[in-house]
Amino acid sequence: MANRSSILSYVSFSVFMLLFANLTYSESAKEMNLHVRRNHINMNMKKSTFTTSIDGMYSQNDFSSTRNMTNVKHKRHVRNRLQVKSKRRQVRDVASNPVDVATQDSECRIPDQQMAALSNSKHTSFYMFNDSNFNLAMIWTGTDGKELMALSTMEYTFFSEQSQLWISKDFGRSFVNINHRIRGAVIKAKDGVFKSSIDPQRVILVSYMEDQDMSQTRVYVTLNGGETFDESILPFYLDGAIVFHSTATNMLLAHSPYQQFKLWVSDDFGIHWRDVQSNVMSYSWGTKEMEPGALFVLVSSGTDKDKTGSGTRKLLRSTDYGKTFLAIKMNVYSFGVQGKFVFAAVDGGKGDNGRILYVSKDDGKTWSPTQLPVVTSDRFFSVLDMNEGMLFMHVDDEGDTGSGTLYTSDADGIVFSVSLKKHLFAEGSATTDFYRVASMRGVYMASQVGDDLSIHTNITFDRGGIWHPVKAPKGSKCKNSATSCSLQIHNRYSQIKGVNAPSSPLSQSSAVGLILAHGNVADALETHPPDVFISNDGGYNWTKALSGPHHYTVTNHGGLLLAISAEQDVTNTIKFSYDEGHCWNEYKFCDEPFSITGLLPEPSTNSLNVSIWGFGSEDRRWRIVTIDFSAVLKDECTEKDFDEWVPHLSNERRGCLLGLNETFERVKPDSLCRLNYAHEPKAKQSNPCSCTKDDYECDFGFSRKGESKECKVSADVDPSHLDICINGNEEKINTWGYRKIPGDMCVNGFQPVRSMDTLQQQCTSGLESNLSVEQLDGHQVKTWTIVMILLAVAFFSGILVFLLYRHNKLPCTRPSLASYRYSQLSDGDNLDKMIDLESHPTYHDSSDEEILE
């Protein structure tokens, strides 16, 4: 028995060591960039820079407007084992035909002559780089879309190989290597390329020092799209982003964590720098609504970046680009700047007395506590959006729920009202599904956690006043449920949880009313690969456009939709539609399929040029295919090709929403034409509407139940004590329970009473002790975040997520006991990959992160 026990112990130990070795090898391989994940594409038309690599997971970082970059990463040698549904459309083999058309019916078919013209070298070009580096960044540098720069890099944990810099002046049809212009420098793969948000020809490349000096940084600066470069050695080690000013082209900010956490300013676009503050924890330029030289900096009095709330931190403001500073708020835990507002989360004092969120509308001269709950150190606020003077704010619920309450503000940013409870926000990954529809005024989508922890998509057409389930396409049925179902939209949270939805919801202000999204028709979000759905009326009605997951994009003001299937590892086929997704044609753009890593239209939203990036499955060399769809859309649109369209025509008020009845001109879906470059979609007519309850949100202390339009006093509120603190004075709200939505333009009609009476009493607290109202946090434009993800934690969390997925449960990515439930997979379905895709709010106040970027 002893011998047998020894053998069993030896076998157990051997198995353990094998598993450990395999785990270690996998992690090492990932770090050495030897594991290449399946390709994914970001289709955000607003991006003018993207990176793609062969070294790991797909991750997208939406930085501030000063830096637009999308990271795209894919898998190498590893086939996607994701099981797909048999219902998906089978695309016929087109290997022998250079041009193939597969349409839903013969009436959709593009004329053969026009399709054949696409294969002409004038309209389709193929270029192969003599380059197999793992990472590739592409930067549009021209004002007309012709000029672009490509940078390839390769890094192995602590070692880097020679980078390659390329330039094109013909929409990417050909490239020239210009490494000699930067003296053969090795450019960083991460935080190595920065492009001006004002002038696309201004680019900064950050290289390694030859001697690995950690006290300096070498940069190469071009002001003419790469024609020439100036070299400069910075007097500090640059680790992180360069932050561009929104209006002053030459003004830059950078942070140095290795030299007393200093903040540096450049006034000549990166050639010379001066340090302006030490012990800097976070920083931000002012906005266009503020003084031109406004700069906000949060500093600590110690060198340890103290975050204990002991009163060692203060918020400073400069009005002369950092030459002089004035302290404007003490004991600040974190701060944010958006539009006309400055936010500061202020520590409550010794111990965990929580944080109060203050707001200022005059650049920090005066402050008022927001009427939001005080949050403890394990909770957070997050501004998700600021538009037309109104804020969406999310506040984390008590306990590790991974959800919170979504609030909307008044025009002053002080008084907040409940908009959506149990709003999904996975704080650990700073991920939310909150999405503002750019193609329709007042429309937002968000995910809500149900009582059974399932996840549901909601949509609002009145800026958060009332939320509804997303209407399912006509004739749709839930597969395994007798309950009523709706369209569930996949966004960032689904992507980080491994759902094969490579593109997030997509809308553009230039394509009025158009939305593309991955989704499934069910009673809750499902984990099996979704289909692509399209709405052409701002989210009121939807149709299924494509079966299975796709990478998609929009160009020509919505007149041309492009998609590439995400079900195969390699492909050589692109799908396109000129009628808002009703009909799709397929075009074989090259003979040999390759792994697709990027689908990027020319920056102009009315362009017909699109670039497809990828690498060969055998030689690993980068390829680019450029297609000019003017061969298909040959004729310019004329007056007969347009129809008048009224947004929100599907609602009860026949087009009146947020106080306006607007009429737009849109191209008819069956018009095979292109819009000229001078076309700018704008309202042809705009008339004010009479006010109704639809133009009002519930006031402080009131809420709506379900989809009701009636605002009732919240159960935990005493209506006789609606007191708030504004500018240090206690004021009483006299209200019927309704507050006009900021930005609403209605006149006359329903006019509820609302007034503020000063009580001649001073106050300092954000909430009166006799008032307990749920409120807070939302989403801001993506400007900066307080997010730091430790690699080790990310790795082990990834394994945990994968194992939990095998059991069809999705955990909250924050350290939490909560597990969100997606609908069960069908038999035979399983998930084998994860997508690390983060959504970063504009202002995010969290105890888990160190620095605001």
Secondary structure by P-SEA (a helix, b strand, c coil): caaaaaaaaaaaaaaaaaaaaaaaaaaaaaaaccccccbbbbcccccccccccccccbbbbbccccbbbbbbbbcccccccbbbbcccccccccccccbbbbcccccccccaaaaaaaaccccbbbbbbcccccbbbbbbcccccccbbbbbbccccccccbbbbbbbcccccbbbbcccccccccccccccbbbbcccccbbbbbbbbccccccbbbbbbbcccccbbbbbbbcbbbccccccccccccbbbbbbccccbbbbbbcccccbbbbccccccccccccccccccbbbbbbbccccccccccccbbbbbbcccccbbbbcccccccccccccbbbbbccccccccbbbbbbbcccccbbbbccccccccccccccccccccbbbbbbbccccccbbbbbbbcccccbbbbcccccccccccccccccccccccccccccccccccbbbbbbbccccccccccccccccccccccccccbbbbcaaaaaacccccccbbbbcccccbbbbbbbbcccccccbbbbbbbccccccccccccccccccccccccbbbbbbcccccccbbbbbcccccbbbbbbccccccccccccccccccccbbbbbbbbccccbbbbbbbccccccccccccccbbbbbccccccccccccccbbbbbbccccccccccccccccccbbbbbcccccccccccccccccccccccccccccccccccccccbbbbbbcccccccccccccccbbbbbbccccccccccccccccccccbbbbccccccbbbbbaaaaaaaaaaaaaaaaaccccccccccbbbbccccccccccccccbbbbbccccccccccccc
